[in-house]
Amino acid sequence: MPHYTDPPKEAKVLSFGTASDRVQRFVNSARDKNLWIFDKTFKKWYSPDEFVDRFNYYPNDADELLKRCVEKDPLDAIADGQYKLAELTRRVFDYMRRNK
């Protein structure tokens, strides 16, 4: 009979605990810093709560999930996006003026 401290069989035991433990620590870190989680592979933003909802079953490949995700300030991304949009808008209008 398994001891109550044994990890669940479906969870991969990693050097810092089970897969779900590592993902939960990552989410808690983002939440504590008031940051969001950005998936670099899929270019998708998640609030810490959305990330938990999306990945509430932490797969055995938690290492891959954590490699592709980073904590980021969503306000920095908005500011960067506004700058890029302003630059694109300027370029489009300059092009249209030159090619009337």
C-alpha positions in Angstrom: 0.0 0.0 0.0 1.5 3.4 -1.0 2.5 5.8 1.7 0.5 9.0 1.9 3.5 11.1 0.9 4.2 9.1 -2.3 3.6 11.2 -5.5 0.6 10.3 -7.7 1.6 7.7 -10.3 0.6 9.9 -13.2 2.9 12.8 -12.0 6.5 12.7 -13.1 8.9 13.1 -10.2 11.3 15.9 -10.9 14.2 17.2 -9.0 12.0 19.8 -7.2 8.9 17.7 -6.6 6.1 16.6 -8.8 5.3 18.2 -12.1 2.2 19.9 -10.6 4.3 21.2 -7.7 6.8 22.9 -10.1 4.0 24.4 -12.2 2.2 25.6 -9.1 5.3 27.3 -7.8 5.8 29.0 -11.2 2.2 30.2 -11.1 2.5 31.4 -7.5 5.7 33.3 -8.3 4.0 35.1 -11.1 1.0 35.9 -8.9 3.2 37.1 -6.1 5.0 39.5 -8.5 1.7 40.6 -10.1 2.9 39.3 -13.4 1.2 37.3 -16.2 2.5 34.2 -18.0 3.5 34.4 -21.6 3.8 31.3 -23.7 6.6 32.0 -26.1 5.8 29.1 -28.5 2.1 30.0 -29.0 2.5 33.8 -28.4 -0.4 33.7 -25.9 -0.9 35.5 -22.6 -2.4 34.0 -19.4 -3.2 35.6 -16.1 -2.0 33.2 -13.3 -5.6 32.1 -12.8 -6.2 31.5 -16.5 -3.0 29.5 -16.7 -4.2 27.3 -13.9 -7.6 26.9 -15.6 -5.9 26.0 -18.9 -3.3 23.7 -17.5 -5.2 22.4 -14.4 -4.0 18.9 -15.2 -0.3 19.3 -15.3 1.1 16.9 -17.9 4.1 14.7 -17.5 5.9 17.1 -19.8 5.8 20.0 -17.3 9.4 20.7 -18.1 8.5 21.6 -21.7 5.5 23.7 -20.5 7.8 25.6 -18.1 10.5 26.1 -20.8 8.1 27.8 -23.2 6.5 30.0 -20.6 7.9 33.1 -18.9 6.7 35.6 -16.3 6.1 39.1 -17.9 4.5 42.3 -17.0 1.5 42.7 -19.4 1.7 46.5 -19.1 5.1 46.4 -20.7 3.7 44.3 -23.5 0.8 46.8 -24.0 3.3 49.7 -24.1 5.5 47.9 -26.6 2.4 47.0 -28.7 1.3 50.7 -28.7 4.7 51.8 -29.9 4.7 49.2 -32.7 1.2 50.2 -33.8 2.1 53.9 -33.8 5.2 53.1 -35.9 3.2 50.9 -38.4 0.5 53.6 -38.6 3.2 56.3 -39.5 4.8 54.0 -42.1 1.4 53.3 -43.8 0.4 56.9 -43.9 3.8 58.0 -45.2 3.6 55.3 -48.0 0.0 56.4 -48.9 1.0 60.0 -49.1 4.0 59.3 -51.3 1.9 57.0 -53.7 -1.2 59.1 -54.3 
